[in-house]
């Protein structure tokens, strides 16, 4: 936490996480109680976005469920953390500088980057009902009470399971007095059985494919192109020549990273300047398709571009020469291993290596073979120690994180 950050007394029932990590679950048999929060917090209705200090903005009418913007899970959680770090005060009538109303539904509208302020009676129109077992960070748990809709409903963002028991999860929520992140019993402190899990229709990616090298099915088309989306038409080889600086280079890099080229980008992100990082990453993708010679020269052509844009073809294979880890785990096992509830020897190998490197402070027991929030937070600490930020330090190990841990 930044020096000089204000400290508040912890709320009844458990400490306030406030960006420092979730509180642990309550002792077995203890009766959960709301930690200083009335689940009947009032909320506003559907409204357009507002400008700074609540002045009317320009986006116009409330959003349309069929015109959602695409967004990845890391971005959703990072947006949620913006209000957490700013300690945004709770209010059903005032608006934060980003234009979103400072209540529970305004908070979820902000995190999902909706073009309006929704309420608990409309947020489900932007999402699809899922099961408890399907929950992933960025999904929501919604309780809409028709008997008292504005004063008896609530919604929170799901941030991940606290541990393998799945009795408590990390909840990001807008509540009195300010935005909060707290270990919360499933589905909530009160009216638990009435909280329904939903997945935002605009989220890019659900559960990571189980088959190594498989790629997710193409996302359903959005209502219109989003800023930064790669054009379907190949922009031309001249955009990827030595000295070239343009948005297409950055778009290519982002697509390659999604397909396994993370290790070619030292900072974990792509930029607008064409360099050897991009050429080597492109060449690795081309070779993954079985191409050789001039077909795998590292310069993207129309075929390479189409495979990347349409999310087709084979992913770049992970490194196989990494130093062996505990339990004989040698190669990066794939992202699917490191997801809530998954058990795999590589998870324990990762945990033991984190402890060995001095990044095991979030383990209260273990590490073990089942992936949990303690693993993710320890990985995040290791990634931040590499100087990475944003999506490069989300706590989920990729090939480069794995390589550095076992180097």
Secondary structure, DSSP 8 states (H G I E B T S, - for coil): --TT-------TTS---TTS-------TT-----SS--TT------EE-B-GGG-B-SS-S---GGG---B-HHHHHHHHHHHHHHT-B--SS-B-TTS-BSSHHHHHHHHTT-SEE--TTTGGGGEEE--GGG--TT-EEEE--GGGTTTS-EEEEEEEESSTT-SEEEEEE--SSB-EEEEEESS-SSSGGG-EEEEETTBS--S--SSTT---------SS--TT---SS---GGGGSTT-BSHHHHHHHHHHHHTT-GGG-TTSS--SB--HHHHHHHHHHHHHTT--GGGGSS---HHHHHHHHTT-S------S-S---GGG--S---GGGSSTT-B-HHHHHHHHHHHHTT--TT-SS---SB--HHHHHHHHHHHHHTT--GGGGSS---HHHHHHHT-
